[in-house]
């Protein structure tokens, strides 16, 4: 590890693609997560909000029956260049208003995804089925 690199993240982060929609003054825009933690996410959107803008976001975790509703703020913004072409913008957000239950659900989903990924590098559907079962059990017993 680079001695100058210091991990400042409070929560583990995983490369998970979940559908999201955001609601801003410009309207409702659909996008996707590129990675997620219980404290924030990296998102790809066609028309993202501006730096420091606060907005409502709906996160759809396939293994859950209901979407999660959070308030988020853009903390950084950039665009990728792939094959010399500019891609859709990418933004980093912090969750500024999220229920304890929803933060716990995201944290649990990320942790289970990371553990399952380390143990069984097989098909994504297998990981999703296992994650869905665990989250359903957690909701029934703990919340």
N, CA and C atoms as a LAMMPS dump frame, in Angstrom:
ITEM: TIMESTEP
0
ITEM: NUMBER OF ATOMS
429
ITEM: BOX BOUNDS ff ff ff
-5.0000000000000000e+02 5.0000000000000000e+02
-5.0000000000000000e+02 5.0000000000000000e+02
-5.0000000000000000e+02 5.0000000000000000e+02
ITEM: ATOMS id mol type element x y z
1 1 1 N 0.84 -1.176 0
2 1 2 C 0 0 0
3 1 3 C 0.884 1.237 0
4 2 1 N 0.475 2.242 -0.735
5 2 2 C 1.184 3.507 -0.787
6 2 3 C 1.148 4.158 0.595
7 3 1 N 2.308 4.48 1.186
8 3 2 C 2.313 5.06 2.53
9 3 3 C 1.625 6.42 2.592
10 4 1 N 1.491 7.103 1.452
11 4 2 C 0.812 8.394 1.443
12 4 3 C -0.698 8.244 1.323
13 5 1 N -1.155 7.056 0.963
14 5 2 C -2.594 6.83 0.819
15 5 3 C -3.189 6.511 2.178
16 6 1 N -4.171 7.278 2.572
17 6 2 C -4.869 7.038 3.827
18 6 3 C -6.344 6.856 3.511
19 7 1 N -6.875 5.711 3.862
20 7 2 C -8.298 5.439 3.637
21 7 3 C -9.107 6.272 4.618
22 8 1 N -9.957 7.148 4.086
23 8 2 C -10.752 8.019 4.935
24 8 3 C -12.21 7.59 5.017
25 9 1 N -12.554 6.55 4.315
26 9 2 C -13.947 6.127 4.32
27 9 3 C -14.317 5.488 5.646
28 10 1 N -15.513 5.797 6.084
29 10 2 C -16.011 5.278 7.354
30 10 3 C -16.623 3.894 7.181
31 11 1 N -17.151 3.618 5.991
32 11 2 C -17.86 2.366 5.727
33 11 3 C -17.198 1.611 4.576
34 12 1 N -17.265 0.267 4.597
35 12 2 C -16.758 -0.517 3.457
36 12 3 C -17.535 -0.171 2.187
37 13 1 N -16.857 -0.243 1.064
38 13 2 C -17.449 0.114 -0.223
39 13 3 C -17.32 -1.072 -1.168
40 14 1 N -18.368 -1.301 -1.97
41 14 2 C -18.347 -2.417 -2.925
42 14 3 C -18.81 -1.937 -4.294
43 15 1 N -18.273 -2.582 -5.328
44 15 2 C -18.707 -2.291 -6.701
45 15 3 C -20.019 -3.017 -6.953
46 16 1 N -21.104 -2.282 -6.788
47 16 2 C -22.444 -2.842 -6.97
48 16 3 C -23.216 -1.893 -7.867
49 17 1 N -23.89 -2.437 -8.871
50 17 2 C -24.724 -1.614 -9.745
51 17 3 C -26.181 -1.752 -9.334
52 18 1 N -26.722 -0.67 -8.771
53 18 2 C -28.131 -0.599 -8.409
54 18 3 C -28.747 0.562 -9.176
55 19 1 N -29.998 0.411 -9.568
56 19 2 C -30.722 1.496 -10.223
57 19 3 C -31.069 2.566 -9.202
58 20 1 N -30.91 3.809 -9.603
59 20 2 C -31.278 4.93 -8.744
60 20 3 C -32 5.987 -9.569
61 21 1 N -32.824 6.763 -8.899
62 21 2 C -33.402 7.955 -9.509
63 21 3 C -33.175 9.107 -8.548
64 22 1 N -32.963 10.277 -9.114
65 22 2 C -32.796 11.455 -8.282
66 22 3 C -33.834 12.492 -8.675
67 23 1 N -34.217 13.276 -7.695
68 23 2 C -35.187 14.345 -7.916
69 23 3 C -34.515 15.662 -7.554
70 24 1 N -34.374 16.526 -8.565
71 24 2 C -33.772 17.843 -8.357
72 24 3 C -34.71 18.899 -8.931
73 25 1 N -34.265 20.146 -8.914
74 25 2 C -35.046 21.23 -9.525
75 25 3 C -35.211 21.012 -11.028
76 26 1 N -34.294 20.241 -11.626
77 26 2 C -34.349 19.952 -13.067
78 26 3 C -35.329 18.838 -13.407
79 27 1 N -35.817 18.124 -12.387
80 27 2 C -36.734 17.01 -12.614
81 27 3 C -36.182 15.711 -12.066
82 28 1 N -36.731 14.61 -12.577
83 28 2 C -36.329 13.275 -12.128
84 28 3 C -35.418 12.664 -13.183
85 29 1 N -34.277 12.13 -12.733
86 29 2 C -33.294 11.541 -13.644
87 29 3 C -32.926 10.15 -13.146
88 30 1 N -32.852 9.189 -14.066
89 30 2 C -32.463 7.818 -13.72
90 30 3 C -30.968 7.645 -13.934
91 31 1 N -30.36 6.849 -13.052
92 31 2 C -28.938 6.565 -13.159
93 31 3 C -28.62 5.221 -12.542
94 32 1 N -27.339 5.001 -12.278
95 32 2 C -26.896 3.721 -11.723
96 32 3 C -25.734 3.97 -10.762
97 33 1 N -25.665 3.145 -9.709
98 33 2 C -24.513 3.21 -8.817
99 33 3 C -23.355 2.46 -9.467
100 34 1 N -22.147 2.938 -9.234
101 34 2 C -20.949 2.222 -9.664
102 34 3 C -20.305 1.537 -8.471
103 35 1 N -20.416 2.18 -7.312
104 35 2 C -20.035 1.552 -6.055
105 35 3 C -20.831 2.205 -4.939
106 36 1 N -20.957 1.482 -3.832
107 36 2 C -21.854 1.916 -2.761
108 36 3 C -21.241 1.608 -1.403
109 37 1 N -21.519 2.476 -0.443
110 37 2 C -21.236 2.209 0.964
111 37 3 C -22.428 2.735 1.757
112 38 1 N -22.432 2.502 3.05
113 38 2 C -23.525 2.996 3.885
114 38 3 C -23.462 4.51 4.049
115 39 1 N -22.361 5.126 3.65
116 39 2 C -22.215 6.57 3.785
117 39 3 C -22.36 7.355 2.503
118 40 1 N -22.34 6.658 1.358
119 40 2 C -22.439 7.36 0.087
120 40 3 C -22.265 6.421 -1.086
121 41 1 N -22.14 7.013 -2.271
122 41 2 C -22.051 6.19 -3.478
123 41 3 C -21.382 6.973 -4.602
124 42 1 N -20.922 6.228 -5.594
125 42 2 C -20.474 6.801 -6.854
126 42 3 C -21.556 6.473 -7.867
127 43 1 N -22.017 7.493 -8.594
128 43 2 C -23.165 7.342 -9.488
129 43 3 C -22.823 7.813 -10.89
130 44 1 N -23.52 7.238 -11.871
131 44 2 C -23.393 7.683 -13.266
132 44 3 C -24.772 8.153 -13.725
133 45 1 N -24.818 9.409 -14.231
134 45 2 C -26.071 10.02 -14.673
135 45 3 C -25.863 10.779 -15.97
136 46 1 N -26.905 10.863 -16.816
137 46 2 C -26.782 11.665 -18.028
138 46 3 C -26.737 13.17 -17.721
139 47 1 N -27.53 13.634 -16.776
140 47 2 C -27.564 15.048 -16.388
141 47 3 C -27.474 15.144 -14.873
142 48 1 N -26.278 14.988 -14.319
143 48 2 C -26.159 14.932 -12.86
144 48 3 C -26.372 16.296 -12.215
145 49 1 N -26.685 16.285 -10.928
146 49 2 C -26.764 17.549 -10.203
147 49 3 C -25.38 18.191 -10.104
148 50 1 N -25.369 19.464 -9.767
149 50 2 C -24.119 20.212 -9.674
150 50 3 C -23.379 19.905 -8.374
151 51 1 N -22.107 20.225 -8.357
152 51 2 C -21.28 20.045 -7.172
153 51 3 C -21.922 20.752 -5.978
154 52 1 N -21.991 20.067 -4.859
155 52 2 C -22.567 20.531 -3.588
156 52 3 C -24.095 20.553 -3.579
157 53 1 N -24.728 20.238 -4.689
158 53 2 C -26.194 20.226 -4.721
159 53 3 C -26.722 19.078 -3.859
160 54 1 N -27.822 19.344 -3.16
161 54 2 C -28.488 18.347 -2.327
162 54 3 C -29.759 17.92 -3.052
163 55 1 N -30.05 16.62 -3.027
164 55 2 C -31.207 16.106 -3.759
165 55 3 C -31.751 14.853 -3.092
166 56 1 N -32.979 14.499 -3.467
167 56 2 C -33.597 13.259 -3.004
168 56 3 C -33.214 12.141 -3.964
169 57 1 N -32.928 10.964 -3.412
170 57 2 C -32.53 9.839 -4.247
171 57 3 C -33.249 8.573 -3.806
172 58 1 N -33.701 7.815 -4.785
173 58 2 C -34.314 6.514 -4.551
174 58 3 C -33.334 5.451 -5.024
175 59 1 N -33.025 4.508 -4.146
176 59 2 C -32.103 3.414 -4.471
177 59 3 C -32.905 2.127 -4.54
178 60 1 N -32.751 1.4 -5.635
179 60 2 C -33.465 0.131 -5.789
180 60 3 C -32.479 -1.026 -5.666
181 61 1 N -32.554 -1.702 -4.523
182 61 2 C -31.738 -2.89 -4.301
183 61 3 C -32.582 -4.074 -4.754
184 62 1 N -32.159 -4.815 -5.775
185 62 2 C -32.994 -5.888 -6.337
186 62 3 C -33.482 -6.899 -5.309
187 63 1 N -32.706 -7.115 -4.258
188 63 2 C -33.064 -8.118 -3.263
189 63 3 C -34.119 -7.632 -2.27
190 64 1 N -34.469 -6.354 -2.312
191 64 2 C -35.454 -5.801 -1.385
192 64 3 C -36.774 -5.523 -2.094
193 65 1 N -37.851 -5.61 -1.333
194 65 2 C -39.179 -5.369 -1.891
195 65 3 C -39.51 -3.887 -2.009
196 66 1 N -38.785 -3.042 -1.309
197 66 2 C -39.077 -1.61 -1.35
198 66 3 C -37.809 -0.831 -1.674
199 67 1 N -37.959 0.305 -2.353
200 67 2 C -36.784 1.142 -2.603
201 67 3 C -36.39 1.894 -1.337
202 68 1 N -35.141 2.317 -1.274
203 68 2 C -34.657 3.118 -0.158
204 68 3 C -34.682 4.584 -0.58
205 69 1 N -35.12 5.439 0.323
206 69 2 C -35.195 6.874 0.048
207 69 3 C -34.146 7.582 0.906
208 70 1 N -33.251 8.339 0.268
209 70 2 C -32.215 9.061 0.999
210 70 3 C -32.101 10.48 0.446
211 71 1 N -31.493 11.332 1.225
212 71 2 C -31.095 12.647 0.74
213 71 3 C -29.582 12.588 0.59
214 72 1 N -29.077 13.123 -0.505
215 72 2 C -27.642 13.046 -0.776
216 72 3 C -27.123 14.393 -1.259
217 73 1 N -25.798 14.548 -1.157
218 73 2 C -25.143 15.762 -1.632
219 73 3 C -23.952 15.381 -2.502
220 74 1 N -23.815 16.072 -3.63
221 74 2 C -22.685 15.835 -4.532
222 74 3 C -21.413 16.39 -3.883
223 75 1 N -20.402 15.528 -3.744
224 75 2 C -19.13 15.958 -3.149
225 75 3 C -17.993 16.007 -4.17
226 76 1 N -18.169 15.351 -5.299
227 76 2 C -17.221 15.467 -6.406
228 76 3 C -17.919 15.067 -7.7
229 77 1 N -17.348 15.508 -8.82
230 77 2 C -17.953 15.241 -10.123
231 77 3 C -16.852 15.167 -11.171
232 78 1 N -17.017 14.245 -12.124
233 78 2 C -16.036 14.087 -13.196
234 78 3 C -16.701 13.364 -14.363
235 79 1 N -15.948 13.148 -15.412
236 79 2 C -16.41 12.346 -16.543
237 79 3 C -15.274 11.416 -16.942
238 80 1 N -15.623 10.236 -17.426
239 80 2 C -14.627 9.276 -17.903
240 80 3 C -14.378 9.488 -19.389
241 81 1 N -13.196 9.119 -19.82
242 81 2 C -12.906 9.081 -21.247
243 81 3 C -12.581 7.636 -21.589
244 82 1 N -13.389 7.053 -22.46
245 82 2 C -13.202 5.674 -22.891
246 82 3 C -13.063 5.683 -24.406
247 83 1 N -11.99 5.087 -24.906
248 83 2 C -11.719 5.063 -26.348
249 83 3 C -11.803 6.463 -26.953
250 84 1 N -11.203 7.428 -26.261
251 84 2 C -11.156 8.823 -26.708
252 84 3 C -12.521 9.494 -26.814
253 85 1 N -13.525 8.932 -26.148
254 85 2 C -14.848 9.552 -26.143
255 85 3 C -15.282 9.812 -24.711
256 86 1 N -15.893 10.967 -24.511
257 86 2 C -16.397 11.334 -23.202
258 86 3 C -17.628 10.5 -22.872
259 87 1 N -17.656 9.905 -21.679
260 87 2 C -18.801 9.095 -21.262
261 87 3 C -19.723 9.933 -20.378
262 88 1 N -20.761 9.288 -19.883
263 88 2 C -21.671 9.974 -18.972
264 88 3 C -20.919 10.434 -17.732
265 89 1 N -21.299 11.578 -17.186
266 89 2 C -20.63 12.076 -15.98
267 89 3 C -20.779 11.125 -14.796
268 90 1 N -19.79 11.176 -13.928
269 90 2 C -19.783 10.373 -12.706
270 90 3 C -19.73 11.344 -11.535
271 91 1 N -20.55 11.073 -10.512
272 91 2 C -20.538 11.922 -9.325
273 91 3 C -20.352 11.069 -8.078
274 92 1 N -19.754 11.669 -7.075
275 92 2 C -19.649 11.041 -5.763
276 92 3 C -20.59 11.764 -4.819
277 93 1 N -21.356 11.009 -4.051
278 93 2 C -22.31 11.626 -3.128
279 93 3 C -22.135 11.077 -1.72
280 94 1 N -22.447 11.915 -0.752
281 94 2 C -22.576 11.496 0.638
282 94 3 C -24.055 11.472 0.966
283 95 1 N -24.481 10.484 1.727
284 95 2 C -25.863 10.455 2.187
285 95 3 C -25.971 11.429 3.357
286 96 1 N -26.785 12.464 3.199
287 96 2 C -26.911 13.493 4.231
288 96 3 C -28.12 13.276 5.125
289 97 1 N -29.101 12.535 4.639
290 97 2 C -30.276 12.223 5.448
291 97 3 C -30.749 10.829 5.047
292 98 1 N -30.556 9.879 5.951
293 98 2 C -30.911 8.486 5.69
294 98 3 C -31.339 7.874 7.021
295 99 1 N -32.375 7.065 6.988
296 99 2 C -32.82 6.442 8.234
297 99 3 C -31.776 5.429 8.693
298 100 1 N -31.767 5.174 9.986
299 100 2 C -30.851 4.163 10.523
300 100 3 C -31.11 2.807 9.879
301 101 1 N -32.394 2.492 9.652
302 101 2 C -32.747 1.212 9.04
303 101 3 C -32.19 1.115 7.62
304 102 1 N -32.339 2.167 6.822
305 102 2 C -31.841 2.126 5.447
306 102 3 C -30.314 2.093 5.403
307 103 1 N -29.659 2.825 6.308
308 103 2 C -28.189 2.772 6.362
309 103 3 C -27.742 1.35 6.719
310 104 1 N -28.458 0.742 7.67
311 104 2 C -28.147 -0.626 8.082
312 104 3 C -28.363 -1.601 6.919
313 105 1 N -29.444 -1.418 6.159
314 105 2 C -29.708 -2.297 5.015
315 105 3 C -28.601 -2.184 3.967
316 106 1 N -28.176 -0.965 3.672
317 106 2 C -27.09 -0.783 2.702
318 106 3 C -25.799 -1.393 3.238
319 107 1 N -25.492 -1.132 4.495
320 107 2 C -24.282 -1.68 5.106
321 107 3 C -24.287 -3.204 5.081
322 108 1 N -25.427 -3.789 5.414
323 108 2 C -25.562 -5.251 5.4
324 108 3 C -25.411 -5.792 3.987
325 109 1 N -26.058 -5.145 3.026
326 109 2 C -25.964 -5.591 1.631
327 109 3 C -24.521 -5.536 1.136
328 110 1 N -23.825 -4.443 1.434
329 110 2 C -22.429 -4.297 1.003
330 110 3 C -21.55 -5.353 1.669
331 111 1 N -21.708 -5.533 2.973
332 111 2 C -20.896 -6.526 3.696
333 111 3 C -21.127 -7.93 3.167
334 112 1 N -22.385 -8.291 2.981
335 112 2 C -22.708 -9.631 2.469
336 112 3 C -22.17 -9.803 1.055
337 113 1 N -22.291 -8.764 0.238
338 113 2 C -21.774 -8.827 -1.129
339 113 3 C -20.263 -9.058 -1.113
340 114 1 N -19.555 -8.307 -0.279
341 114 2 C -18.093 -8.446 -0.213
342 114 3 C -17.681 -9.817 0.302
343 115 1 N -18.356 -10.303 1.329
344 115 2 C -18.017 -11.631 1.863
345 115 3 C -18.332 -12.724 0.857
346 116 1 N -19.482 -12.636 0.223
347 116 2 C -19.861 -13.666 -0.742
348 116 3 C -18.923 -13.62 -1.947
349 117 1 N -18.555 -12.437 -2.369
350 117 2 C -17.656 -12.282 -3.514
351 117 3 C -16.302 -12.929 -3.224
352 118 1 N -15.804 -12.775 -1.999
353 118 2 C -14.515 -13.372 -1.635
354 118 3 C -14.594 -14.893 -1.591
355 119 1 N -15.706 -15.418 -1.091
356 119 2 C -15.838 -16.868 -0.927
357 119 3 C -16.165 -17.579 -2.229
358 120 1 N -17.092 -17.02 -2.989
359 120 2 C -17.6 -17.724 -4.161
360 120 3 C -17.564 -16.811 -5.382
361 121 1 N -16.469 -16.831 -6.13
362 121 2 C -16.405 -15.994 -7.321
363 121 3 C -17.137 -16.647 -8.491
364 122 1 N -18.439 -16.892 -8.301
365 122 2 C -19.223 -17.533 -9.354
366 122 3 C -20.192 -16.534 -9.953
367 123 1 N -21.32 -17.021 -10.366
368 123 2 C -22.286 -16.187 -11.065
369 123 3 C -22.901 -15.127 -10.155
370 124 1 N -23.216 -13.983 -10.757
371 124 2 C -23.827 -12.88 -10.022
372 124 3 C -25.192 -13.279 -9.478
373 125 1 N -25.947 -14.081 -10.217
374 125 2 C -27.282 -14.467 -9.743
375 125 3 C -27.198 -15.263 -8.453
376 126 1 N -26.171 -16.069 -8.292
377 126 2 C -25.992 -16.819 -7.047
378 126 3 C -25.77 -15.858 -5.89
379 127 1 N -24.932 -14.857 -6.104
380 127 2 C -24.669 -13.864 -5.059
381 127 3 C -25.931 -13.085 -4.732
382 128 1 N -26.698 -12.72 -5.746
383 128 2 C -27.934 -11.967 -5.511
384 128 3 C -28.947 -12.784 -4.724
385 129 1 N -29.087 -14.052 -5.061
386 129 2 C -30.032 -14.91 -4.333
387 129 3 C -29.627 -15.037 -2.871
388 130 1 N -28.338 -15.225 -2.635
389 130 2 C -27.857 -15.346 -1.254
390 130 3 C -28.073 -14.043 -0.495
391 131 1 N -27.794 -12.923 -1.134
392 131 2 C -27.98 -11.626 -0.498
393 131 3 C -29.45 -11.369 -0.199
394 132 1 N -30.318 -11.704 -1.13
395 132 2 C -31.756 -11.506 -0.92
396 132 3 C -32.228 -12.297 0.295
397 133 1 N -31.798 -13.533 0.403
398 133 2 C -32.205 -14.373 1.532
399 133 3 C -31.729 -13.773 2.852
400 134 1 N -30.482 -13.347 2.898
401 134 2 C -29.929 -12.775 4.125
402 134 3 C -30.668 -11.497 4.506
403 135 1 N -30.904 -10.611 3.546
404 135 2 C -31.593 -9.358 3.846
405 135 3 C -33.023 -9.604 4.304
406 136 1 N -33.709 -10.548 3.684
407 136 2 C -35.073 -10.867 4.106
408 136 3 C -35.083 -11.389 5.537
409 137 1 N -34.131 -12.253 5.869
410 137 2 C -34.043 -12.782 7.235
411 137 3 C -33.733 -11.674 8.232
412 138 1 N -32.84 -10.768 7.861
413 138 2 C -32.478 -9.665 8.754
414 138 3 C -33.668 -8.748 9.001
415 139 1 N -34.425 -8.447 7.972
416 139 2 C -35.59 -7.577 8.12
417 139 3 C -36.623 -8.229 9.024
418 140 1 N -36.86 -9.517 8.839
419 140 2 C -37.862 -10.226 9.638
420 140 3 C -37.457 -10.33 11.101
421 141 1 N -36.181 -10.535 11.381
422 141 2 C -35.762 -10.795 12.761
423 141 3 C -35.298 -9.565 13.521
424 142 1 N -34.655 -8.621 12.834
425 142 2 C -34.044 -7.496 13.539
426 142 3 C -34.826 -6.199 13.469
427 143 1 N -35.661 -6.037 12.475
428 143 2 C -36.302 -4.73 12.295
429 143 3 C -37.797 -4.814 12.371
